[in-house]
Amino acid sequence: MFYREAGDFSTTYPQDSQTFPIRFDRYRYYAVLVIAFAVVPFIINDYWLNAIFLPFLIYSIAAIGLNILVGYCGQVSLGTGGFMAVGAYSCYKFMTGVDIWLMGADGQMIQYALPPINIFFSVILAGLVTAAVGVLFGLPSLRIKGFYLAVATLAAQFFLVWLFNKWEWAYNYSASGQINAPTRGFLGVDVTGPATEAWATYLFCLMFVIGSAVLARNLTRGSVGRKWMAIRDMDIAAEIIGVNPLRAKLSAFAVSSFFVGVSGALFFSVYLGAVEVGEAFGIQKSFLVLFMIIIGGLGSIFGSFAGAAFMVLLPVLLKNTLVGTLGWPTDLAAHIEFIIVGALIVVFLILEPHGLAQLWRVAKEKLRLWPFPY
């Protein structure tokens, strides 16, 4: 009986169109933020950070980005891992200093070395570089769609991984081909490197997650988001009523790639610290993020968080239960995880295409009506 709308009314249009029009939802949202900022940093340890919190936060940003492209704009993409690699390697170059060559007055090439950039701005710039690359690979969406677009983005995935394997400048001519994040700080506190504190890296990633969620929510609720959804529902009809398919599709690729690039930069610099592109950003990463938005719910910001939480918590739960408690082999637990994820994808695609987000909405409606039947 506590979840009621009685007494909640709006007197202005901004009040009526706010994200959480029901007072109870707003209080719940504020409570989550208070716990995330004021409680978790004081109780978090390295295990919880590396096993749950950092993967959840970083994959949430990637899921939001892919959901904008697939769920809101209807453009299928299988190149998420490659775009995360662009963000990671771009962040590495900005963190270590970018060396560029320009043509001099005498016709000779002159090398300029830009100084290392602060980690916060390195992540933002990495997202912008990834957005530009996403627009480039999004150009085929103007002519092809569906299965053929998926194949085109899959080609981008393999091309980008191959590029960062062969392009020595991208990994500063390292003999191993691996990139390692140097120690960098934000507001006087180290957030990358071996001596970081758990609370510092957690709050640094949480800051990007909150910013990404607010930005994505406002974009999808505004005119830009309505254009994306018009293209998703029927692109020909959208063009007839005045939506520019070129701008709508490329803007979706740019915004989506920006979020994915930010997640790739954080995945490399804050979470792993050292990556090799084939191991960290292979095709399995693209499918992992795609499974998150399918299970969480297409076309839903909350679904991106729900899918990321599910895909991060499931392996931890199975490992602790099957391996730690029952003593089953590790490979058997991994195979059971694949079976569960595959079965859930089939179930959600057939029975509930909108995923966990729709189940949450139905549960809230039941709670609002209880104990009355309608």
N, C-alpha and C positions, 0 to 999 in steps of 0.2 A: 504493500500500500504506500510505500515511501516514494516510489518512482511515479510521480504524477505531474501533469502539466497545469493543474488548477492554480491560478494566480500568475502564470507566466503569460504575459501579453506584451505586444510590441506597439510602440507609438510612432516609430520612424522606420523608414525603409532599411537603413543599416542594421537596426535591431532585428528586423524580420529576416534579413539575409545573412546573419552571422553564422559562423560554423557550428556553434553549439547553442541553438535557440532555447533549449531546456536548461533550467538552472542546475538541475542535478548533474547533467552532463558537463557543464562548465566546472562545477566543484570537483567532479571526478578528474577532469583534465588538470586542474590546478593541483590536486593532491598528488597526481602522478609526477608532475614537474617538481613539486617540493621534495618528494621522496628521491627522485633521480638526482637532484642537485644538492640536497642537504643531508641525505641519509646514506645513500649508496657509497659516496666517496669515502666515508669514515669506516665502512665495514668491508669494503672490497679488498680482496687479496689477489695474488698473481694467478692462482688457479681459476678463480671465477672470472678474472679479467680476460685471460687468454682462451679459456674454454667456452665462455658464454657471452660476456658483455661486448668485447671488441668485435668478434665475428657478427653478432647480432646487429650492432650499430652500423658497421661498415656495409654489410650485406643489405641492410635496410635502405641505405642510400642508393645502392645499385638497383634494388628492386623498385624503388620509387622511379628511378630513371627509366628502366625498361617498361614499367607499367604505363608511364606517360606515352611511350611510343606504341606499345602493343595494345594496352587496355583502353587508352583514351583516343589514340589516333588510328588504331587498327592496322599499323604497319608491322609486319612480322620481322623479327630480328633474331639471328643466331650468332651475332658477333660481339656479344657483351664481353666475353673474355678478352678479345683483341682490343676493345676500347678501354678496358681496365688496364691493359698493358700500356697503352698510350699514356694514360694518366700516370702510371707508375714511373715510366721512363722519363716523361716530361718533368715530373716532380724531382726525380733524381738529378736531372740536368740543372734545374733551377736551384736545387740545394747545394750543388757542388760548383756552380759557375758555368755559364754557357760560353763556349768559344765559337765565334763566328768569323767568317772571312768576307771581306768587302774589297771591291775593286778600287785601287788607289788611282791618283791622278796620272801616274806614269804607266798605268796599265797592269801593274803588279798586284797580286792578291795580298792583302794585309790582314793579319789575324788580330781580332779584338777579343779580349777575355772579359766578360761581364762578371761582376762579383757575385758570390752566393747570396741568395735571397732568403728572407725569413721564411720559416716553415709554413706559417699561415698563408702567406701570399704565394708560396710555392704550390700549395695545394690548390688554391684558387686559379692560378695561372695554368696549372696542369689541367684543370677542368675546362678552361677556355681553349687550350690547344686541342683537347679531345673533342670539344664541340665543333671546332673547325674541321677536324678529320671526320667526324660524324656527318657533317653536311656534305663533305666530298663523297662519302660512300652512300649517302642518302639520295644522291641524284638519280640513281636507277629507279627509285620509287615513283618518279614522275611518269615512267613508261610501263613499268611492270608491277605486279601485285601478287599477293598470295604466295603460292609455292615458289614461284620464280624469284620473288623478292627475298624469301628465306634463303634460297640458294645463293643469291648475290651477297647477302650479309654473311653467310657462312664462308664464302670466298674471302671476304674481308677479314674474317677471323684467322684463317690460315695464312693469308698474306701478311697480316700485321705480326703474327708470331714469327714467321720466317724472316721478316724485315728486322726485327729486334734481335734475332739470332745472328744475322749476317752483318748488320750495320755497326761497325766497331765504334763509331763516334757516339752512338747511343749509350754504350756502357763504358765510355772513357778508355777504350782500348785495353780493357782488362783481359788478362790471359785466360781467365776462367769463363769469361762471358757473363759473369754474375754482377749484379749491382748491389751495393751495400749502403744502407742509410747512415750518413754521418750523424754525430750527436748535434742536435739542434734544439733550441728552447723557444718557448713562447711566454712572454711576460715574465722572463727571468727563471722559468722552470723548464727543465729538460723534458721533452715529449718524444724524442727519438734517441736511439742509442742504447747501450747496455745498462746504463745507470738510471733509467727512468723509474719513477714511482707509479704504482698502479692507479692511484687516484688522478694523477696528472694526465696520463694518456686517456683515461676514461672520460674525463671532463673535456679534453680537447676534441675527441671524437663526438661526444654528446653535443657539443656546440654546433658542429657541422650537421648533425642529424636534425636538430631542432630547426636550424636555418633552412635545410633542404625541405623539410616537411611543410614549414610555413610558406616557403616560396612555391612549392608544388601545389599546395592547397589553393593559394590565391590565383595561380595561373589557370588551374583547371576549373575554377569557379567563375573566371572572367571571360571576356570575349575571345581570348586566345583558346581557352579550353573548349568553348562552344564550337569554335571552328574545327578543332581537332575531332570532336565528337561528331560533327556533321560529316566530315570526311570519312570517319569510321563507319557511320551508319549507311551512307550512300554518297560516294564522291561525285557522281554525275549530278544528283539533285543539289548537292552543296554548291557545286560550281554554278548551277543555274540561278541560285538565289544570291549569288555574289561572293561566295567564298573562293579565294584564290588558292587552288591546290598547290601551286609551287611554294608559296609562302607558308601555308599550313603544314605541309609535309616536312619541308626543310626546317621550319622552326621546331617541329616535334623532334626531328633527329638531333638538332643542335641542343635543345634543352635536355633531352634524354642522355645524349653523350656527355654533356657537362656533368650531370649527376654521376654517371658511370665513371667518368674520369676522376672525379673527386674521390669516389670510393676506391678506385684503383690506386690513387696516390696514398690514401690512408692505409690501404691494405699492405702496401709495400713499406712505407716509411714508419708507421706507428705500430702495425701489427707484426709483420714478419721481420722487417729490418734488413733482410737480404733475400733476393729472389732470382730465379732463373726463369726466363719467360715461358719456356715450354712446360715447366713443372707447375708454375703458379697460375698461368693464364691460358691454359689449354682449352680445348673444346668442352671439357667437363665443367669448366667454370661457367660457360655460356648456358649450358643446360641446367646447372644448379640454380642460377638466378631465374631462368625461365620457369623452373618447377616452383620456385617461391611464389611467383605472381599467379601461377595457375592454381595452386593450392590456397593461397591467401585470398585471391579474388581479383579478376581483371577489372580495370577501371575504378580502383579504390585505393586511396592513400593508406587507409587503415589495413586493407588487405595486403599491402606491401610489408607492413610491419608484422602482421600475423603470419604471413608465409615465411618471412625471414626467421622469426622466432621458432616456428615449427621445424624448419630445416636445420636450424642450429641446435635446438634442444633434443631432437630425435636421436642423433648419434650419441650424444652424451648420456641420454637416458638408457639407450640400449646397451652401451658399453658398461655403465655402472650396474645395470640389472643383470644382463646376460653373462657378461665376462666377470665383473667384480663380485656379484652375489652368487650366481649359479655356476660359475667356473667354465662357461662354454668357451670354445676357441674364438679368437678375435676375428678370423676370417669368416666364421659362420655368422657372427653378429653383423658383420658388414654386409653379407649376402642377404640376411633378413631385413636389413635397412633398405636395400634396393627393392626387395619384394614389397615392403610396406609402402614406400614412396611410389612405385609403379602402380600398385593397386589403388592408392588414393588418387592419383592423377586420373586414372580411368573412371573411378567413381565420381569424382568432382566434375569431370568433363561431361558425363552422362546425366547425373542426377542433380548437380548443383554447379552450373558453370561459373557462378559468381563467387564460389569458394567460401572460405571461412568468414569473410566479411559479410556475406549474405546470411549465414547462420547466426552471426552475432546480431545482425539487424532483426532477424526473426525472433531471437531470444529477447531482445529489448521490447519488441512489440508485445510479446506474451507477458512480459513483466509489467508493461504499462496497462494492460487490460485485466490482469489477474486481480481478483478472482472471478471477474465477469467473463462470460463466453465471447462477447463482442462489444 
